[in-house]
Amino acid sequence: MAKNINGPLYYEKMGRTGPVMAFVHPNPMDQSCWIFQMAHFSTWYRCIAIDIPGYGRSPTAEKGLTMQDMADACWEAIDDAYPGEDAILLGCSVGSSIVPYMHHAKPERTKALIVCGTGYNPGKEFTKNRIKQYSEMGIDFRWDYTFQDLSAHFRPTPLAHWFANMFQERNPMADLQTILNQFEALAMPDAEDHHAKIKCPMIILTGSEDNSHQRAFDLKARVEGCELKVLAGAGHACQIEQPWLFDRYMIEFLMKKDLFPKEGPPPIMTF
């Protein structure tokens, strides 16, 4: 079992046939932030969306938690659902930080990386601010934090409030100390060749209104052969704000890399 985590991670599955596609969520959300992609890609893939420690319905984690611990726990969730199978790995924000560690742990089983809400940020200054905010405001900070992951024009919408309220309703199952431990893990520097070692197909989907947007281009430059697509007007959690375009870019990438199931019907991309 993965170190420093008090039990197996919670996950949801959708889809009964096709390759495996695994989703890892951002702070302060949980696996439900992938609701649109789970519904769509389960047409062709077996999808699994995982709650990382301290969020959703996953267990707590101890001080000393590392990125590798979370990556190992995510692979354990995949193996519980689909023993020994390869997977396409998707991440948003902290999820985008975890999936490269998953790739390095099992490169032979990683078919591709699809990441959003991310960029190259070697100083990781944001972790200190988040630790301060959670320490001062407690678990209820998740509600405010959710809106920070969204663009200014999307924040006032009923759908944005629906997501924020849903995540807040799960606060009794979340764990503040685990979230703080997770930010401590995020603050640790990556190896110098962390991105250069990525050899599987990779694409970055970045919202133009995301604070990480400009750093996404720096990350692309560090991964040989990495692709990048911009979702104009979208924020950090661009898979929520513009699922029609997010999914289209995913499908185009997967088809180009010969990772879209040939036995499935061709997608209708008229949007």
VEXDREN-2710 file (C-alpha; in Angstrom, 1 decimal):
% VEXDREN-2710
k/r/px/py/pz
1/MET/0.0/0.0/0.0
2/ALA/1.2/3.6/-0.7
3/LYS/3.1/5.1/2.1
4/ASN/1.7/7.8/4.4
5/ILE/-1.9/7.2/3.2
6/ASN/-4.5/5.6/5.6
7/GLY/-6.2/3.3/3.2
8/PRO/-7.2/2.9/-0.5
9/LEU/-8.4/5.9/-2.4
10/TYR/-12.0/6.3/-3.4
11/TYR/-12.9/6.2/-7.0
12/GLU/-15.8/6.2/-9.4
13/LYS/-16.0/4.2/-12.6
14/MET/-18.0/4.7/-15.8
15/GLY/-17.9/2.8/-19.1
16/ARG/-17.6/-1.0/-19.6
17/THR/-15.5/-1.4/-22.7
18/GLY/-12.4/0.1/-24.2
19/PRO/-9.0/1.3/-22.9
20/VAL/-8.6/2.7/-19.4
21/MET/-8.7/6.5/-18.8
22/ALA/-7.9/7.7/-15.3
23/PHE/-8.7/11.2/-14.0
24/VAL/-7.0/13.0/-11.1
25/HIS/-8.6/16.2/-9.8
26/PRO/-7.4/19.7/-8.7
27/ASN/-7.5/21.5/-5.4
28/PRO/-10.1/22.2/-3.9
29/MET/-12.4/20.0/-6.0
30/ASP/-12.8/16.2/-6.0
31/GLN/-13.4/13.6/-8.7
32/SER/-16.7/15.1/-9.6
33/CYS/-15.0/17.9/-11.5
34/TRP/-14.6/15.4/-14.3
35/ILE/-18.3/14.7/-14.6
36/PHE/-18.6/15.9/-18.2
37/GLN/-15.6/13.9/-19.4
38/MET/-16.6/10.8/-17.5
39/ALA/-20.1/11.0/-19.2
40/HIS/-18.6/11.6/-22.6
41/PHE/-15.5/9.4/-22.8
42/SER/-17.2/6.4/-21.2
43/THR/-18.7/6.0/-24.7
44/TRP/-15.4/4.6/-25.8
45/TYR/-13.2/4.1/-22.7
46/ARG/-13.4/2.6/-19.2
47/CYS/-13.1/5.7/-17.1
48/ILE/-12.0/6.0/-13.5
49/ALA/-12.0/9.3/-11.5
50/ILE/-10.0/9.2/-8.3
51/ASP/-10.4/11.2/-5.0
52/ILE/-6.9/12.1/-3.8
53/PRO/-6.2/11.9/0.0
54/GLY/-8.2/14.4/2.1
55/TYR/-10.8/15.1/-0.6
56/GLY/-14.1/13.6/-1.5
57/ARG/-14.4/10.2/0.1
58/SER/-10.8/9.2/0.2
59/PRO/-8.9/8.5/3.5
60/THR/-6.5/10.9/5.3
61/ALA/-2.8/11.1/4.9
62/GLU/0.0/11.6/7.3
63/LYS/2.6/14.3/7.6
64/GLY/5.5/13.3/5.3
65/LEU/3.2/12.6/2.4
66/THR/5.0/12.9/-0.9
67/MET/3.9/13.3/-4.6
68/GLN/5.2/9.7/-5.2
69/ASP/2.9/8.4/-2.4
70/MET/-0.1/10.0/-4.1
71/ALA/1.0/8.7/-7.5
72/ASP/1.4/5.2/-6.1
73/ALA/-2.0/5.4/-4.4
74/CYS/-3.6/6.4/-7.7
75/TRP/-2.1/3.4/-9.5
76/GLU/-3.4/1.2/-6.7
77/ALA/-6.9/2.5/-7.4
78/ILE/-6.5/1.8/-11.1
79/ASP/-5.2/-1.7/-10.3
80/ASP/-8.1/-2.3/-8.0
81/ALA/-10.5/-1.4/-10.8
82/TYR/-8.6/-2.7/-13.8
83/PRO/-5.7/-5.0/-12.6
84/GLY/-2.4/-4.5/-14.5
85/GLU/-3.9/-2.5/-17.3
86/ASP/-2.4/0.4/-19.2
87/ALA/-4.0/3.8/-18.8
88/ILE/-4.3/7.2/-20.3
89/LEU/-3.7/9.6/-17.4
90/LEU/-5.5/13.0/-17.0
91/GLY/-4.9/15.6/-14.4
92/CYS/-5.9/19.2/-13.5
93/SER/-3.7/21.4/-11.3
94/VAL/-2.5/19.2/-8.5
95/GLY/-3.7/16.2/-10.6
96/SER/-1.4/17.5/-13.4
97/SER/1.5/17.4/-10.8
98/ILE/0.6/13.9/-9.8
99/VAL/0.3/12.2/-13.2
100/PRO/3.9/12.7/-14.3
101/TYR/4.9/10.9/-11.1
102/MET/2.5/8.2/-12.1
103/HIS/4.2/8.0/-15.5
104/HIS/7.7/7.8/-14.0
105/ALA/6.6/5.0/-11.7
106/LYS/5.0/2.9/-14.5
107/PRO/6.2/4.3/-17.9
108/GLU/5.4/1.0/-19.6
109/ARG/1.7/1.4/-18.5
110/THR/1.2/5.1/-19.3
111/LYS/-0.2/5.5/-22.8
112/ALA/-0.5/9.3/-22.7
113/LEU/-0.6/12.3/-20.4
114/ILE/-3.4/15.0/-20.7
115/VAL/-3.0/17.9/-18.3
116/CYS/-4.7/21.2/-17.7
117/GLY/-4.5/24.0/-15.1
118/THR/-0.8/23.7/-15.0
119/GLY/2.6/25.1/-16.0
120/TYR/6.2/25.2/-15.1
121/ASN/6.6/26.8/-11.7
122/PRO/9.8/25.7/-10.1
123/GLY/9.5/28.0/-7.1
124/LYS/5.9/26.7/-6.3
125/GLU/5.2/29.9/-4.3
126/PHE/1.5/29.2/-4.5
127/THR/1.8/26.5/-1.9
128/LYS/2.8/28.9/0.9
129/ASN/-0.3/31.0/0.2
130/ARG/-2.6/28.0/0.2
131/ILE/-1.3/26.6/3.4
132/LYS/-1.8/30.1/5.0
133/GLN/-5.4/30.4/3.7
134/TYR/-6.4/26.9/4.8
135/SER/-4.7/27.3/8.2
136/GLU/-6.6/30.6/8.8
137/MET/-10.0/29.7/7.3
138/GLY/-10.2/26.0/7.8
139/ILE/-11.9/23.5/5.5
140/ASP/-14.6/26.0/4.5
141/PHE/-12.0/27.8/2.4
142/ARG/-12.8/25.2/-0.3
143/TRP/-15.9/27.1/-1.3
144/ASP/-14.0/30.4/-2.0
145/TYR/-11.1/28.5/-3.5
146/THR/-13.4/26.8/-6.1
147/PHE/-14.3/30.1/-7.6
148/GLN/-10.6/31.0/-7.9
149/ASP/-10.2/28.0/-10.2
150/LEU/-12.8/29.5/-12.6
151/SER/-12.7/32.5/-15.0
152/ALA/-14.2/35.8/-13.9
153/HIS/-17.1/35.5/-16.4
154/PHE/-17.9/31.9/-15.3
155/ARG/-17.9/32.5/-11.5
156/PRO/-21.3/34.2/-11.3
157/THR/-23.1/31.4/-13.2
158/PRO/-25.5/29.0/-11.5
159/LEU/-23.4/26.1/-12.7
160/ALA/-20.3/27.5/-11.0
161/HIS/-22.3/27.8/-7.8
162/TRP/-23.6/24.3/-8.2
163/PHE/-20.1/22.9/-8.4
164/ALA/-18.9/24.9/-5.4
165/ASN/-21.9/23.9/-3.3
166/MET/-21.4/20.2/-4.2
167/PHE/-17.8/20.2/-3.1
168/GLN/-18.7/22.1/0.1
169/GLU/-21.4/19.6/0.9
170/ARG/-18.6/17.0/1.1
171/ASN/-16.5/19.0/3.6
172/PRO/-17.5/16.7/6.5
173/MET/-15.8/13.9/4.6
174/ALA/-12.7/16.0/3.8
175/ASP/-9.7/16.4/6.1
176/LEU/-7.9/19.7/6.7
177/GLN/-4.7/18.4/8.0
178/THR/-4.4/16.0/5.0
179/ILE/-4.9/18.9/2.6
180/LEU/-2.1/20.8/4.4
181/ASN/0.1/17.8/4.2
182/GLN/-0.6/17.6/0.5
183/PHE/0.4/21.2/-0.1
184/GLU/3.7/20.5/1.8
185/ALA/4.2/17.6/-0.7
186/LEU/3.5/19.9/-3.6
187/ALA/6.0/22.4/-2.3
188/MET/8.9/20.0/-2.6
189/PRO/11.1/20.5/-5.7
190/ASP/10.9/18.1/-8.6
191/ALA/14.0/16.5/-10.0
192/GLU/15.8/18.5/-12.6
193/ASP/14.9/16.0/-15.3
194/HIS/11.4/15.5/-14.0
195/HIS/9.8/16.8/-17.2
196/ALA/12.6/15.8/-19.6
197/LYS/12.0/12.1/-18.7
198/ILE/8.4/12.2/-20.0
199/LYS/8.5/10.0/-23.1
200/CYS/4.8/9.2/-23.7
201/PRO/2.5/11.4/-25.8
202/MET/1.5/14.5/-23.8
203/ILE/-0.8/17.5/-24.4
204/ILE/-1.5/20.6/-22.2
205/LEU/-5.0/22.1/-22.4
206/THR/-4.8/25.6/-21.0
207/GLY/-7.4/28.3/-20.4
208/SER/-6.4/31.7/-21.5
209/GLU/-7.8/33.2/-18.2
210/ASP/-5.9/30.8/-16.0
211/ASN/-3.1/32.3/-13.8
212/SER/-1.0/29.4/-15.0
213/HIS/-1.6/30.1/-18.7
214/GLN/1.8/31.7/-19.6
215/ARG/3.6/29.0/-17.6
216/ALA/1.9/26.3/-19.6
217/PHE/4.1/27.3/-22.6
218/ASP/7.2/27.0/-20.4
219/LEU/6.1/23.5/-19.4
220/LYS/5.5/22.5/-23.0
221/ALA/9.1/23.5/-23.9
222/ARG/10.4/21.2/-21.2
223/VAL/8.7/18.0/-22.6
224/GLU/9.9/16.8/-25.9
225/GLY/7.1/16.5/-28.4
226/CYS/4.5/18.0/-26.0
227/GLU/1.5/19.6/-27.6
228/LEU/-0.6/22.5/-26.3
229/LYS/-4.1/23.8/-27.0
230/VAL/-5.6/27.1/-25.7
231/LEU/-9.3/27.3/-24.5
232/ALA/-10.0/31.0/-25.0
233/GLY/-11.9/32.6/-22.1
234/ALA/-11.6/29.6/-19.8
235/GLY/-10.0/29.5/-16.4
236/HIS/-8.0/27.0/-14.4
237/ALA/-10.6/24.2/-14.4
238/CYS/-11.2/24.6/-18.1
239/GLN/-12.7/21.0/-18.4
240/ILE/-15.7/22.4/-16.4
241/GLU/-16.1/25.7/-18.2
242/GLN/-15.8/24.5/-21.8
243/PRO/-16.2/20.7/-21.9
244/TRP/-17.2/20.8/-25.6
245/LEU/-13.9/22.3/-26.6
246/PHE/-11.8/20.4/-24.0
247/ASP/-13.3/17.1/-25.2
248/ARG/-12.7/18.0/-28.8
249/TYR/-9.0/18.7/-28.2
250/MET/-8.8/15.4/-26.3
251/ILE/-10.4/13.5/-29.1
252/GLU/-8.2/15.0/-31.8
253/PHE/-5.1/14.3/-29.7
254/LEU/-6.1/10.7/-29.0
255/MET/-7.0/10.0/-32.6
256/LYS/-3.7/11.5/-33.8
257/LYS/-1.7/9.3/-31.4
258/ASP/-3.7/6.2/-32.4
259/LEU/-5.2/5.9/-28.9
260/PHE/-8.8/6.2/-29.9
261/PRO/-10.6/2.8/-30.0
262/LYS/-10.9/1.7/-33.6
263/GLU/-13.9/-0.4/-32.8
264/GLY/-15.9/2.6/-31.5
265/PRO/-18.1/4.8/-33.6
266/PRO/-16.3/8.0/-34.8
267/PRO/-17.1/11.0/-32.6
268/ILE/-19.3/13.8/-33.9
269/MET/-17.3/17.0/-33.5
270/THR/-19.6/19.7/-34.8
271/PHE/-19.2/22.1/-32.0
END
